[in-house]
Amino acid sequence: MLLNGHDVREYDMDAYRAAFSTIFQNFRLYAFSVAENVLMRDHEAGEEGEVRRALEKCGILDKIDSYPNGIHTRMTKEFDKDGIELSGGQQQKIALARAFARESDIVILDEPTSALDPMSEYEMCRSMLELCARRACVVISHRLAITKDVDRILFLEKGRIAETGSHEELLKENGRYARMWKVQTKDIL
């Protein structure tokens, strides 16, 4: 397997891992501060701007700023009675902020908008496209809101690529992707 034309076995393992940002559907938030949940490590002085930008791109900064300790607010009440409990969609935005905070070359997002309402999903798709404009990005999703604007779609069925192309090309083929698109968008067209 190659990464940037080099055998992955030639990479230092830490450098190889740093090339990827992954946000899985079954993400976890931890009983740390919001900033530490975004950075996935101890928060250091001078990183507030980075954390705030990531949260803003995910549409959750205003909510976090509404708490007295802002990005230093503890997540969950597990170890802190003043910790915050967020909705599923809000938690997903915190998890997605991780990808915005890391300077990785490759981003893998597994069902990144599954817990979001339609308006938040639309806004998040816009942000994800911005994130992916500078990086290689793989988005795995059953919800097709983002597919209209991506470079290439691989429609998988039973573990195999059933269709591939741009959104427009796949609509013209009028296959499974086109049928799924029509079902998902029938109420808004």
Accessible surface in RSA format (square Angstrom, percent):
REM  Atomic radii and reference values for relative SASA: ProtOr
REM  Chains: A
REM  Algorithm: Lee & Richards
REM  Probe-radius: 1.40
REM  Slices: 20
REM RES _ NUM      All-atoms   Total-Side   Main-Chain    Non-polar    All polar
REM                ABS   REL    ABS   REL    ABS   REL    ABS   REL    ABS   REL
RES MET A   1   171.03  88.6 120.26  79.6  50.77 120.9 109.01  92.7  62.02  82.2
RES LEU A   2   123.03  68.5  96.38  69.0  26.65  67.0  96.40  67.7  26.63  71.7
RES LEU A   3    17.59   9.8  16.08  11.5   1.52   3.8  17.59  12.4   0.00   0.0
RES ASN A   4   111.23  76.7  75.45  72.9  35.78  86.2  32.21  77.5  79.02  76.4
RES GLY A   5    61.86  76.3   0.00   N/A  61.86  76.3  29.83  81.9  32.03  71.7
RES HIS A   6   100.61  55.0  98.47  68.4   2.14   5.5  59.73  61.6  40.88  47.6
RES ASP A   7    31.73  22.2  29.40  29.3   2.33   5.5   9.65  22.7  22.08  22.0
RES VAL A   8    27.64  18.2  22.98  20.8   4.66  11.2  22.98  20.0   4.66  12.7
RES ARG A   9   200.12  84.0 166.53  84.9  33.59  80.0  82.53 112.8 117.59  71.3
RES GLU A  10   129.50  74.3  92.16  69.7  37.34  88.9  47.61  92.1  81.88  66.9
RES TYR A  11    60.66  28.3  42.83  24.4  17.83  46.4  43.33  32.6  17.33  21.4
RES ASP A  12    95.33  66.8  78.33  78.0  17.00  40.2  40.74  95.9  54.59  54.4
RES MET A  13   104.13  53.9  99.43  65.8   4.70  11.2  93.75  79.7  10.38  13.8
RES ASP A  14   103.82  72.7  97.24  96.8   6.58  15.6  30.13  70.9  73.69  73.5
RES ALA A  15    54.26  49.9  39.27  60.6  14.98  34.1  46.42  65.4   7.84  20.8
RES TYR A  16    45.06  21.0  45.00  25.6   0.05   0.1  28.40  21.3  16.65  20.5
RES ARG A  17   150.97  63.4 143.49  73.1   7.48  17.8  56.23  76.9  94.74  57.4
RES ALA A  18    52.84  48.6  44.61  68.8   8.23  18.7  46.78  65.9   6.05  16.0
RES ALA A  19    11.45  10.5   6.54  10.1   4.91  11.2  11.28  15.9   0.17   0.4
RES PHE A  20    48.59  24.3  45.97  28.5   2.62   6.8  45.97  27.9   2.62   7.5
RES SER A  21     2.27   1.9   1.56   2.1   0.71   1.6   2.27   4.8   0.00   0.0
RES THR A  22    55.30  39.3  35.65  36.1  19.65  46.8  14.55  19.5  40.75  61.6
RES ILE A  23     9.33   5.3   7.62   5.7   1.70   4.1   9.18   6.6   0.15   0.4
RES PHE A  24   107.41  53.7 104.10  64.5   3.30   8.6 104.10  63.1   3.30   9.5
RES GLN A  25    94.81  53.0  82.58  60.4  12.23  29.1  18.12  38.6  76.69  58.2
RES ASN A  26   117.39  80.9 100.96  97.6  16.43  39.6  39.36  94.7  78.03  75.4
RES PHE A  27    42.79  21.4  24.95  15.5  17.84  46.4  33.49  20.3   9.30  26.6
RES ARG A  28   159.51  67.0 154.00  78.5   5.51  13.1  44.93  61.4 114.59  69.4
RES LEU A  29    28.28  15.8   6.29   4.5  22.00  55.3   6.29   4.4  22.00  59.2
RES TYR A  30    88.20  41.2  84.86  48.3   3.35   8.7  56.62  42.5  31.59  38.9
RES ALA A  31    20.44  18.8   6.00   9.3  14.44  32.8   6.00   8.4  14.44  38.2
RES PHE A  32   101.11  50.6 101.11  62.6   0.00   0.0 101.11  61.3   0.00   0.0
RES SER A  33     7.43   6.3   7.43   9.9   0.00   0.0   5.97  12.7   1.45   2.0
RES VAL A  34     0.00   0.0   0.00   0.0   0.00   0.0   0.00   0.0   0.00   0.0
RES ALA A  35     0.08   0.1   0.08   0.1   0.00   0.0   0.08   0.1   0.00   0.0
RES GLU A  36    31.99  18.4  30.90  23.4   1.09   2.6   5.83  11.3  26.16  21.4
RES ASN A  37     0.28   0.2   0.00   0.0   0.28   0.7   0.28   0.7   0.00   0.0
RES VAL A  38     0.93   0.6   0.00   0.0   0.93   2.2   0.00   0.0   0.93   2.5
RES LEU A  39    14.07   7.8   3.06   2.2  11.01  27.7   4.25   3.0   9.82  26.4
RES MET A  40    98.91  51.2  70.63  46.7  28.28  67.3  73.52  62.5  25.39  33.6
RES ARG A  41   111.89  47.0  94.84  48.3  17.05  40.6  70.21  96.0  41.68  25.3
RES ASP A  42   108.44  76.0 102.86 102.4   5.58  13.2  26.27  61.8  82.17  81.9
RES HIS A  43    39.11  21.4  17.28  12.0  21.83  55.8   7.22   7.4  31.88  37.1
RES GLU A  44   103.58  59.5  99.14  75.0   4.44  10.6  30.30  58.6  73.28  59.8
RES ALA A  45   101.49  93.3  69.57 107.4  31.92  72.6  73.13 103.0  28.36  75.1
RES GLY A  46    72.73  89.7   0.00   N/A  72.73  89.7  37.63 103.3  35.10  78.6
RES GLU A  47    25.51  14.6  24.24  18.3   1.27   3.0  14.39  27.8  11.12   9.1
RES GLU A  48    59.94  34.4  59.83  45.3   0.11   0.3  32.17  62.2  27.76  22.7
RES GLY A  49    31.77  39.2   0.00   N/A  31.77  39.2  25.87  71.0   5.91  13.2
RES GLU A  50    55.16  31.7  51.49  39.0   3.67   8.7  22.39  43.3  32.77  26.8
RES VAL A  51     0.00   0.0   0.00   0.0   0.00   0.0   0.00   0.0   0.00   0.0
RES ARG A  52    89.61  37.6  89.26  45.5   0.36   0.8  28.19  38.5  61.42  37.2
RES ARG A  53   142.13  59.7 140.78  71.8   1.34   3.2  59.86  81.8  82.27  49.9
RES ALA A  54     2.10   1.9   0.38   0.6   1.71   3.9   1.54   2.2   0.56   1.5
RES LEU A  55     0.00   0.0   0.00   0.0   0.00   0.0   0.00   0.0   0.00   0.0
RES GLU A  56   111.86  64.2  99.85  75.5  12.01  28.6  27.30  52.8  84.56  69.0
RES LYS A  57    70.62  34.5  60.41  37.1  10.21  24.3  41.52  37.4  29.10  31.0
RES CYS A  58     2.08   1.6   0.00   0.0   2.08   4.9   0.92   2.3   1.16   1.3
RES GLY A  59    50.96  62.8   0.00   N/A  50.96  62.8  28.74  78.9  22.23  49.8
RES ILE A  60     3.57   2.0   3.29   2.4   0.28   0.7   3.57   2.6   0.00   0.0
RES LEU A  61    20.13  11.2  19.09  13.7   1.04   2.6  19.09  13.4   1.04   2.8
RES ASP A  62   123.79  86.7 114.41 113.9   9.38  22.2  39.13  92.1  84.66  84.4
RES LYS A  63    81.31  39.7  74.11  45.5   7.20  17.1  31.52  28.4  49.79  53.0
RES ILE A  64     0.00   0.0   0.00   0.0   0.00   0.0   0.00   0.0   0.00   0.0
RES ASP A  65    60.43  42.3  37.61  37.4  22.82  54.0  23.19  54.6  37.24  37.1
RES SER A  66    80.95  68.4  41.81  55.8  39.14  90.2  46.84  99.7  34.11  47.8
RES TYR A  67    47.34  22.1  43.29  24.6   4.05  10.5  35.27  26.5  12.07  14.9
RES PRO A  68   137.34 100.1  93.22  85.0  44.12 160.4 106.89  88.3  30.44 189.2
RES ASN A  69    94.89  65.4  84.95  82.1   9.94  23.9  11.85  28.5  83.04  80.3
RES GLY A  70    13.12  16.2   0.00   N/A  13.12  16.2  12.17  33.4   0.95   2.1
RES ILE A  71     7.64   4.3   6.01   4.5   1.62   3.9   6.01   4.3   1.62   4.4
RES HIS A  72    91.73  50.1  81.12  56.4  10.61  27.1  54.78  56.5  36.95  43.0
RES THR A  73     9.06   6.4   8.08   8.2   0.98   2.3   8.97  12.1   0.09   0.1
RES ARG A  74    96.44  40.5  93.74  47.8   2.70   6.4  16.59  22.7  79.84  48.4
RES MET A  75     4.91   2.5   3.66   2.4   1.24   3.0   3.66   3.1   1.24   1.6
RES THR A  76    36.15  25.7  35.44  35.9   0.71   1.7  35.43  47.6   0.72   1.1
RES LYS A  77   110.42  53.9  93.78  57.5  16.64  39.6  71.04  63.9  39.38  41.9
RES GLU A  78   124.27  71.3  86.86  65.7  37.41  89.1  39.41  76.2  84.86  69.3
RES PHE A  79   162.67  81.4 123.78  76.7  38.89 101.2 132.12  80.1  30.56  87.4
RES ASP A  80    46.27  32.4  41.00  40.8   5.28  12.5  14.97  35.2  31.31  31.2
RES LYS A  81   169.36  82.6 148.76  91.3  20.59  49.0 119.50 107.6  49.86  53.1
RES ASP A  82    99.03  69.4  81.39  81.0  17.64  41.7  29.67  69.8  69.35  69.2
RES GLY A  83     1.68   2.1   0.00   N/A   1.68   2.1   0.05   0.1   1.63   3.6
RES ILE A  84    12.55   7.1   8.30   6.2   4.25  10.3  11.40   8.2   1.15   3.1
RES GLU A  85   110.96  63.7  82.36  62.3  28.61  68.1  43.13  83.4  67.83  55.4
RES LEU A  86    13.91   7.7   0.43   0.3  13.48  33.9   2.44   1.7  11.48  30.9
RES SER A  87    63.59  53.7  47.62  63.5  15.97  36.8  52.45 111.7  11.14  15.6
RES GLY A  88    42.50  52.4   0.00   N/A  42.50  52.4  29.21  80.2  13.29  29.8
RES GLY A  89    13.02  16.1   0.00   N/A  13.02  16.1   8.80  24.2   4.22   9.4
RES GLN A  90    47.37  26.5  46.78  34.2   0.59   1.4  10.79  23.0  36.58  27.7
RES GLN A  91    59.66  33.4  59.66  43.6   0.00   0.0   3.35   7.1  56.30  42.7
RES GLN A  92     4.09   2.3   4.09   3.0   0.00   0.0   0.64   1.4   3.45   2.6
RES LYS A  93    26.11  12.7  26.11  16.0   0.00   0.0   4.57   4.1  21.54  22.9
RES ILE A  94     0.00   0.0   0.00   0.0   0.00   0.0   0.00   0.0   0.00   0.0
RES ALA A  95     0.00   0.0   0.00   0.0   0.00   0.0   0.00   0.0   0.00   0.0
RES LEU A  96     1.36   0.8   1.22   0.9   0.14   0.4   1.22   0.9   0.14   0.4
RES ALA A  97     0.00   0.0   0.00   0.0   0.00   0.0   0.00   0.0   0.00   0.0
RES ARG A  98    22.39   9.4  22.23  11.3   0.16   0.4   9.80  13.4  12.58   7.6
RES ALA A  99     0.35   0.3   0.30   0.5   0.05   0.1   0.35   0.5   0.00   0.0
RES PHE A 100    20.05  10.0   3.26   2.0  16.79  43.7   3.58   2.2  16.47  47.1
RES ALA A 101     8.28   7.6   0.71   1.1   7.57  17.2   1.89   2.7   6.40  16.9
RES ARG A 102    92.62  38.9  88.56  45.1   4.06   9.7  35.34  48.3  57.28  34.7
RES GLU A 103   155.35  89.2 122.63  92.8  32.72  77.9  62.73 121.3  92.62  75.6
RES SER A 104     4.98   4.2   0.00   0.0   4.98  11.5   1.06   2.3   3.92   5.5
RES ASP A 105    80.22  56.2  74.25  73.9   5.96  14.1  20.26  47.7  59.96  59.8
RES ILE A 106    29.89  17.0  29.89  22.3   0.00   0.0  29.89  21.5   0.00   0.0
RES VAL A 107     0.00   0.0   0.00   0.0   0.00   0.0   0.00   0.0   0.00   0.0
RES ILE A 108    44.37  25.2  44.20  32.9   0.17   0.4  44.20  31.8   0.17   0.5
RES LEU A 109     0.31   0.2   0.31   0.2   0.00   0.0   0.31   0.2   0.00   0.0
RES ASP A 110    32.78  23.0  32.00  31.9   0.78   1.8   1.99   4.7  30.79  30.7
RES GLU A 111    12.96   7.4  12.40   9.4   0.55   1.3   6.42  12.4   6.54   5.3
RES PRO A 112     2.83   2.1   1.89   1.7   0.94   3.4   2.83   2.3   0.00   0.0
RES THR A 113     6.46   4.6   6.21   6.3   0.25   0.6   0.84   1.1   5.61   8.5
RES SER A 114    47.03  39.7  25.31  33.8  21.72  50.0  17.05  36.3  29.98  42.0
RES ALA A 115    51.54  47.4  24.43  37.7  27.11  61.7  35.65  50.2  15.89  42.1
RES LEU A 116    10.74   6.0   1.48   1.1   9.27  23.3   3.44   2.4   7.30  19.7
RES ASP A 117    78.78  55.2  68.81  68.5   9.97  23.6  41.20  97.0  37.57  37.5
RES PRO A 118   105.31  76.8  98.71  90.0   6.60  24.0  99.52  82.2   5.80  36.0
RES MET A 119   131.31  68.0 131.25  86.9   0.06   0.1 100.05  85.1  31.26  41.4
RES SER A 120    15.65  13.2  13.96  18.6   1.70   3.9   1.23   2.6  14.42  20.2
RES GLU A 121    16.09   9.2  16.09  12.2   0.00   0.0   0.61   1.2  15.48  12.6
RES TYR A 122   122.47  57.2 120.22  68.4   2.25   5.9  84.41  63.4  38.06  46.9
RES GLU A 123    96.38  55.3  92.19  69.7   4.20  10.0  39.66  76.7  56.72  46.3
RES MET A 124     3.53   1.8   1.81   1.2   1.72   4.1   2.99   2.5   0.54   0.7
RES CYS A 125     3.43   2.6   3.43   3.8   0.00   0.0   1.74   4.4   1.68   1.8
RES ARG A 126    99.87  41.9  92.62  47.2   7.25  17.3  53.96  73.8  45.90  27.8
RES SER A 127    18.75  15.8  16.44  21.9   2.31   5.3   2.76   5.9  16.00  22.4
RES MET A 128     1.10   0.6   1.10   0.7   0.00   0.0   1.10   0.9   0.00   0.0
RES LEU A 129    38.54  21.5  32.17  23.0   6.37  16.0  32.54  22.9   6.00  16.1
RES GLU A 130    78.88  45.3  70.66  53.5   8.22  19.6  35.41  68.5  43.47  35.5
RES LEU A 131     1.29   0.7   1.06   0.8   0.23   0.6   1.29   0.9   0.00   0.0
RES CYS A 132    25.30  19.1  15.07  16.8  10.23  24.1  13.02  33.0  12.28  13.2
RES ALA A 133    84.41  77.6  41.63  64.2  42.78  97.3  52.67  74.2  31.74  84.1
RES ARG A 134   152.11  63.9 115.11  58.7  37.01  88.1  78.37 107.1  73.74  44.7
RES ARG A 135    28.77  12.1   9.58   4.9  19.19  45.7  13.89  19.0  14.88   9.0
RES ALA A 136    61.14  56.2  45.44  70.1  15.70  35.7  55.96  78.8   5.18  13.7
RES CYS A 137    38.67  29.3   5.29   5.9  33.38  78.4   5.29  13.4  33.38  36.0
RES VAL A 138    77.01  50.7  73.90  66.9   3.12   7.5  77.01  66.9   0.00   0.0
RES VAL A 139    41.11  27.0  11.98  10.8  29.12  70.2  11.98  10.4  29.12  79.0
RES ILE A 140    85.10  48.4  80.99  60.3   4.11   9.9  85.10  61.3   0.00   0.0
RES SER A 141    32.99  27.9   6.29   8.4  26.70  61.5   4.47   9.5  28.53  40.0
RES HIS A 142   129.39  70.7 127.46  88.6   1.93   4.9  91.05  93.8  38.34  44.6
RES ARG A 143    72.20  30.3  70.08  35.7   2.12   5.0  39.16  53.5  33.05  20.0
RES LEU A 144     9.20   5.1   8.87   6.3   0.34   0.8   9.02   6.3   0.18   0.5
RES ALA A 145    46.56  42.8  25.36  39.1  21.20  48.2  33.59  47.3  12.97  34.4
RES ILE A 146     9.33   5.3   7.68   5.7   1.65   4.0   8.65   6.2   0.68   1.8
RES THR A 147    15.64  11.1  15.64  15.9   0.00   0.0  15.64  21.0   0.00   0.0
RES LYS A 148   117.03  57.1 102.63  63.0  14.40  34.3  47.14  42.4  69.89  74.4
RES ASP A 149    64.54  45.2  37.71  37.5  26.83  63.4  17.20  40.5  47.34  47.2
RES VAL A 150    41.09  27.0  26.97  24.4  14.12  34.0  30.66  26.6  10.43  28.3
RES ASP A 151   142.19  99.6 115.65 115.1  26.54  62.8  38.92  91.6 103.28 103.0
RES ARG A 152   159.55  67.0 137.59  70.1  21.96  52.3  49.24  67.3 110.31  66.9
RES ILE A 153    13.79   7.8  10.60   7.9   3.19   7.7  13.79   9.9   0.00   0.0
RES LEU A 154    89.08  49.6  66.95  47.9  22.14  55.7  66.95  47.0  22.14  59.6
RES PHE A 155    20.77  10.4  18.05  11.2   2.72   7.1  20.77  12.6   0.00   0.0
RES LEU A 156   110.94  61.8  87.42  62.5  23.52  59.1  87.57  61.5  23.37  62.9
RES GLU A 157    60.64  34.8  51.12  38.7   9.52  22.7  25.82  49.9  34.82  28.4
RES LYS A 158   200.05  97.6 154.93  95.1  45.12 107.4 116.07 104.5  83.98  89.5
RES GLY A 159    76.55  94.4   0.00   N/A  76.55  94.4  37.41 102.7  39.14  87.7
RES ARG A 160   183.71  77.1 178.44  91.0   5.27  12.6  58.28  79.6 125.44  76.0
RES ILE A 161   101.38  57.7  73.28  54.6  28.09  67.7  73.28  52.8  28.09  76.2
RES ALA A 162    50.54  46.5  14.52  22.4  36.02  81.9  23.41  33.0  27.13  71.9
RES GLU A 163    23.53  13.5  16.78  12.7   6.75  16.1  17.95  34.7   5.58   4.6
RES THR A 164    55.67  39.6  42.99  43.6  12.68  30.2  42.99  57.7  12.68  19.2
RES GLY A 165    12.04  14.8   0.00   N/A  12.04  14.8  12.04  33.0   0.00   0.0
RES SER A 166    35.29  29.8  33.50  44.7   1.78   4.1  28.55  60.8   6.74   9.4
RES HIS A 167     7.68   4.2   6.87   4.8   0.81   2.1   3.03   3.1   4.65   5.4
RES GLU A 168   102.85  59.0 102.64  77.7   0.21   0.5  51.35  99.3  51.50  42.0
RES GLU A 169    96.92  55.6  93.38  70.6   3.53   8.4  36.93  71.4  59.99  49.0
RES LEU A 170     0.00   0.0   0.00   0.0   0.00   0.0   0.00   0.0   0.00   0.0
RES LEU A 171    45.22  25.2  36.08  25.8   9.14  23.0  36.34  25.5   8.87  23.9
RES LYS A 172   172.85  84.3 139.49  85.6  33.36  79.4  92.71  83.4  80.14  85.4
RES GLU A 173   104.70  60.1  73.80  55.8  30.90  73.6  40.82  78.9  63.89  52.2
RES ASN A 174    84.35  58.2  74.52  72.0   9.83  23.7  18.31  44.1  66.04  63.8
RES GLY A 175    16.92  20.9   0.00   N/A  16.92  20.9  16.92  46.4   0.00   0.0
RES ARG A 176   111.16  46.7 108.90  55.5   2.27   5.4  28.26  38.6  82.90  50.2
RES TYR A 177     0.21   0.1   0.21   0.1   0.00   0.0   0.21   0.2   0.00   0.0
RES ALA A 178     0.00   0.0   0.00   0.0   0.00   0.0   0.00   0.0   0.00   0.0
RES ARG A 179   121.15  50.9 119.05  60.7   2.10   5.0  66.67  91.1  54.48  33.0
RES MET A 180    58.17  30.1  52.20  34.5   5.97  14.2  54.96  46.7   3.21   4.3
RES TRP A 181    29.69  11.9  29.69  14.4   0.00   0.0  21.98  11.7   7.71  12.5
RES LYS A 182   103.98  50.7 100.88  61.9   3.10   7.4  73.89  66.5  30.10  32.1
RES VAL A 183   102.19  67.2  94.21  85.3   7.97  19.2  95.68  83.1   6.50  17.6
RES GLN A 184    76.91  43.0  44.96  32.9  31.95  76.1  31.77  67.6  45.14  34.2
RES THR A 185     9.81   7.0   9.81   9.9   0.00   0.0   9.81  13.2   0.00   0.0
RES LYS A 186   139.44  68.0 117.13  71.9  22.31  53.1  76.68  69.0  62.76  66.8
RES ASP A 187   124.73  87.4  89.30  88.9  35.43  83.8  35.04  82.5  89.69  89.5
RES ILE A 188   140.53  80.0 106.37  79.2  34.17  82.3 112.77  81.2  27.77  75.3
RES LEU A 189   156.81  87.3  93.76  67.1  63.04 158.5 122.41  86.0  34.40  92.6
END  Absolute sums over single chains surface
CHAIN  1 A    11586.7       9257.4       2329.2       6239.5       5347.2
END  Absolute sums over all chains
TOTAL         11586.7       9257.4       2329.2       6239.5       5347.2
